[in-house]
């Protein structure tokens, strides 16, 4: 039986802007299940990226609770959260954020290097992951020598380097054409199943959202579960 690995309760996020307060999240409740893919949709500016950053521990909520594998994350220091992120979660963004001075293999190996391993210790796994995403012939290429679709596949391989429990993807195909988007979607779904990794995908892509195990919409700061058959009317 699949277990819940991340639980968020009553998450709020407010930003003080002069004399006014902007309430972006207004009591979000969420449970992520091991090995499942969740798509989060919503209008631009609804706070989807803000929510993703909080769930991924890149930002802290104003109020609420967040636990990963039963461990309270809110009480951890910033330094402890940095270690936790490197060990348990990973990210894929719309823009790949690869380091331009390093080649594809070195970029993929970077999470392991940050955790204390050497490049020589990480090389074999990084090469294996690049082969998994169809880039075994691009190992020594730097980002400026790769296409947009190839850059995103490198970022997917990098996200898998430390065997994370959860991968957060923020508009992962938003910068790609239709063909490369389809290829990236297929890759994410295949890898999610193969590695039993939980994915949270923020997207405006209806086709991508409909392939997820479940879909939620962020609306006026609150998450609600929606039926995939009604997604066209709710986005």
TANORRA-V959263 format. One line per field, one symbol per residue. ss: DSSP state (A for helix, B for strand, O for the rest). phi: phi as a letter, one per 20 degrees, with the letter a starting at -180 (. if undefined). burial: b if it has 16 or more other C-alpha atoms within 10 Angstrom, else e. Layout:
# TANORRA-V959263
ss->???
phi->???
burial->???
This chain:
# TANORRA-V959263
ss->OOOBBBBBBBBBBBBBBOOBBBBBBBBBBBBBBOOOBBBBBOOOOOOAAAAAAAAOOOOOOOBBBBBBOOBBOOOOOAAAAAAAAAAABBBBBOOOOOOOOOBAAAAAAAAAAAOOOOAAAAAAAAAAAAAAOOOAAAOOOBAAAOOAAAAAAAAAAAAOOOOOOBBBBBOOOOOOOAAAAAAAAAAAAAAAAAAOOBBBBBOOOAAAAAOOOBBBBBBOOBBBBBOAAAAAAAO
phi->.fdfdccdclfcbdcecmedceeedcnedbcddgmddddddqfgnfoffgfffffemebdffbocbcclndfeffffgffffffgfedcbccdgdflfefedegfffffggfffeoeefffdgfffffffffemcfedgeeegfddfgfffffffffffegelffcddddlfdfddfffffffffgffffffffeldfdddebdefffffeffbccdeclncecfceffdffedf
burial->eeeebbbbebbbbeeeeeeeeeebbbbbbbebbbbbbbbbbbeeebbbbbbbbbbbbeebbebbbbbbeeeebbeeeeeebeebbbbbbbbbbbbbebeeeebbbbbbbbbbbeeeeeeeebbebbbbbbeebebeebbeebbeeeebbbbbbbbbbbbbbbbbbbbbbbbbbebbeeebbeebbebbbebbeeebbbbbbbbbbeebbbbbebbbbbbebbbeeeebeebeeee
